[in-house]
Amino acid sequence: MADPNESYSETNSAEKYAEKYRVQQFPAVADREDPAYSRCAAWVQAVSHGFHQHRRDDDYIAKTLRAYRTDHRELTGVYINGEVPEHAVGPEVPVATYATMRKSLNIGFGRQLESNLVTAVTVRGTHRRKGLLRGMITADLAGAKDDGLAMAALTASEGSIYGRFGFGVATFERSIKVDTGPRFRLRGLATGTVEVADPAVLLDVAPQVFDHVQRATPGSVDRQEYYRLLASGAIGHDGKPDTGVRSALHYDASGTPDGYVSYRFKGWDAKPYTMEIVDLVAGTNAAYLDLWRFLGSIDLIDQVTWAEAPVDDPLTWALEDPRCIDSSDVRDMLWLRILDVPAALSARRYPVAGKLVMEVSDTLGMAGGIWALESDGGAAAAVTEASGREPDLCMDVADLASIYLGAVSPVTLTAAGRMSEGKPGAAFAAQQLFAVERPAHCLTHF
Ligand SMILES: CC(=O)SCCNC(=O)CCNC(=O)[C@H](O)C(C)(C)COP(=O)(O)OP(=O)(O)OC[C@H]1O[C@@H](n2cnc3c(N)ncnc32)[C@H](O)[C@@H]1OP(=O)(O)O
């Protein structure tokens, strides 16, 4: 990794504040006897503060750091140099936090690209807008590129923060409420079996089932340890075991689990009576529909809600009455940042034959240039440096990230004035080149 202090001091605002702050980067430590544990514990408290959550107790911190350790998270903290005012939070608590872990991203047709996942970005309100985020993120992206990674990814708290750092929205999600009353009927018949299971089995089964999704779904990001804990009820959003979580498994014809749903009853005070999906992971089309058949059949329940539903959802087309779905809050989900354009383009498979010369601009100066992409419509694609050639399509690196998984159309980005065509029809050609085999969707928040 690049030295965070070095890149940090390269930015103007950082130079100004270099004397006031110091940046430390360290791995997550889970052993309470380790002298570095308390630094990690203070870091977790700072993240909770940054996201307006409760102060964390020792148990929560221990569980969190165990999960972080499993994911090999690297933590960054920015600390005040010297004294803090009397009674203020101590200098051992960072004023800014940032973390990374490395996981696979499915980039279409089963191909996986190791990516730098950015998470837990916070800057204490009393130190905001002094360039602390800019310092941390530019150092980290440069370090990830130096390590040979072509891609960084994050999920954003606000849509206005990360475009300036070259991130573009690459997948979407929506919230749905599904009326499971008498009009809920799916076309066709169940092909597998669904059975209720002890949620604890998901500690083992959830990662196995998710692996099917990871291999089959463009846009999917391999999951962090937290998810199997969440799905099994071992940890709720407050860090305590969630005894309200229930689960059901879907079995294929051979009796192997290939899907699961974790869900929670919202209580007799919440009308209409509602089952809330905690996690729904289906490795096959059949598992997905059968799990919905099961959810639609739960007695005494009027509706099922899911906050992480796909936008292009087979459920809509499987329902005899698609208006059973009340959909809201369609929103950006996965943001990508291409660190190395030729490496990212070469990693992809393109479903049609074609040639495209792309000019990519990058205000951070990391990944700009002109490249020619030539695909034979099969497994092979050549990406060559093409400085001096007339580009067919010009774009910012954030827009290339948006079209990379096929979920955003270059035709739309051209209409929006974000891309420009040097050759008429180039945006449509790019749309066909960047298409993937099924709609991109990411079930992993991080
Ligand atoms: C991947 C994740 O973890 S997403 C979670 C992000 N964190 C949060 O939302 C928690 C609450 N917010 C915060 O902690 C902070 O306000 C942060 C992290 C969003 C920004 O940190 P800061 O140190 O204030 O940002 P910094 O000073 O480096 O600003 C860099 C640039 O981004 C801009 N910027 C920063 N935050 C925002 C924002 N919320 N909306 C719009 N622009 C922003 C700044 O104006 C600045 O622009 P410029 O360089 O063109 O002048």
PDBQT file of the ligand as one rigid body, heavy atoms in Angstrom, charges set to zero:
ROOT
HETATM    1  C1  LIG A 501     -18.321   4.423   1.693  1.00  0.00    +0.000 C 
HETATM    2  C2  LIG A 501     -18.971   5.056   2.928  1.00  0.00    +0.000 C 
HETATM    3  O1  LIG A 501     -18.588   4.751   4.005  1.00  0.00    +0.000 OA
HETATM    4  S1  LIG A 501     -20.205   6.181   2.691  1.00  0.00    +0.000 SA
HETATM    5  C3  LIG A 501     -20.319   7.065   4.209  1.00  0.00    +0.000 C 
HETATM    6  C4  LIG A 501     -19.830   8.483   4.145  1.00  0.00    +0.000 C 
HETATM    7  N1  LIG A 501     -19.931   9.058   5.504  1.00  0.00    +0.000 N 
HETATM    8  C5  LIG A 501     -20.986   9.768   5.967  1.00  0.00    +0.000 C 
HETATM    9  O2  LIG A 501     -21.949  10.036   5.251  1.00  0.00    +0.000 OA
HETATM   10  C6  LIG A 501     -20.945  10.163   7.415  1.00  0.00    +0.000 C 
HETATM   11  C7  LIG A 501     -21.237  11.668   7.616  1.00  0.00    +0.000 C 
HETATM   12  N2  LIG A 501     -20.360  12.518   6.798  1.00  0.00    +0.000 N 
HETATM   13  C8  LIG A 501     -19.013  12.608   6.985  1.00  0.00    +0.000 C 
HETATM   14  O3  LIG A 501     -18.457  11.912   7.819  1.00  0.00    +0.000 OA
HETATM   15  C9  LIG A 501     -18.222  13.596   6.145  1.00  0.00    +0.000 C 
HETATM   16  O4  LIG A 501     -19.006  14.712   5.917  1.00  0.00    +0.000 OA
HETATM   17  C10 LIG A 501     -17.744  13.015   4.798  1.00  0.00    +0.000 C 
HETATM   18  C11 LIG A 501     -16.915  11.750   5.034  1.00  0.00    +0.000 C 
HETATM   19  C12 LIG A 501     -18.909  12.697   3.869  1.00  0.00    +0.000 C 
HETATM   20  C13 LIG A 501     -16.865  14.080   4.084  1.00  0.00    +0.000 C 
HETATM   21  O5  LIG A 501     -15.657  14.258   4.801  1.00  0.00    +0.000 OA
HETATM   22  P1  LIG A 501     -14.826  15.631   4.711  1.00  0.00    +0.000 P 
HETATM   23  O6  LIG A 501     -13.500  15.381   5.324  1.00  0.00    +0.000 OA
HETATM   24  O7  LIG A 501     -15.638  16.749   5.227  1.00  0.00    +0.000 OA
HETATM   25  O8  LIG A 501     -14.638  15.772   3.128  1.00  0.00    +0.000 OA
HETATM   26  P2  LIG A 501     -13.484  16.627   2.436  1.00  0.00    +0.000 P 
HETATM   27  O9  LIG A 501     -13.229  17.864   3.224  1.00  0.00    +0.000 OA
HETATM   28  O10 LIG A 501     -12.319  15.775   2.152  1.00  0.00    +0.000 OA
HETATM   29  O11 LIG A 501     -14.228  17.005   1.098  1.00  0.00    +0.000 OA
HETATM   30  C14 LIG A 501     -13.763  16.613  -0.170  1.00  0.00    +0.000 C 
HETATM   31  C15 LIG A 501     -14.689  17.203  -1.193  1.00  0.00    +0.000 C 
HETATM   32  O12 LIG A 501     -15.979  16.582  -1.098  1.00  0.00    +0.000 OA
HETATM   33  C16 LIG A 501     -16.986  17.551  -0.854  1.00  0.00    +0.000 C 
HETATM   34  N3  LIG A 501     -17.934  16.921   0.065  1.00  0.00    +0.000 N 
HETATM   35  C17 LIG A 501     -17.650  16.311   1.210  1.00  0.00    +0.000 A 
HETATM   36  N4  LIG A 501     -18.772  15.810   1.759  1.00  0.00    +0.000 NA
HETATM   37  C18 LIG A 501     -19.777  16.107   0.919  1.00  0.00    +0.000 A 
HETATM   38  C19 LIG A 501     -21.172  15.868   0.954  1.00  0.00    +0.000 A 
HETATM   39  N5  LIG A 501     -21.738  15.194   1.968  1.00  0.00    +0.000 N 
HETATM   40  N6  LIG A 501     -21.905  16.301  -0.080  1.00  0.00    +0.000 NA
HETATM   41  C20 LIG A 501     -21.327  16.971  -1.109  1.00  0.00    +0.000 A 
HETATM   42  N7  LIG A 501     -19.988  17.246  -1.178  1.00  0.00    +0.000 NA
HETATM   43  C21 LIG A 501     -19.242  16.811  -0.168  1.00  0.00    +0.000 A 
HETATM   44  C22 LIG A 501     -16.271  18.708  -0.252  1.00  0.00    +0.000 C 
HETATM   45  O13 LIG A 501     -16.981  19.899  -0.447  1.00  0.00    +0.000 OA
HETATM   46  C23 LIG A 501     -14.959  18.680  -1.002  1.00  0.00    +0.000 C 
HETATM   47  O14 LIG A 501     -15.167  19.198  -2.284  1.00  0.00    +0.000 OA
HETATM   48  P3  LIG A 501     -13.954  19.913  -3.075  1.00  0.00    +0.000 P 
HETATM   49  O15 LIG A 501     -12.744  19.055  -2.898  1.00  0.00    +0.000 OA
HETATM   50  O16 LIG A 501     -14.450  20.001  -4.450  1.00  0.00    +0.000 OA
HETATM   51  O17 LIG A 501     -13.782  21.221  -2.400  1.00  0.00    +0.000 OA
ENDROOT
TORSDOF 0
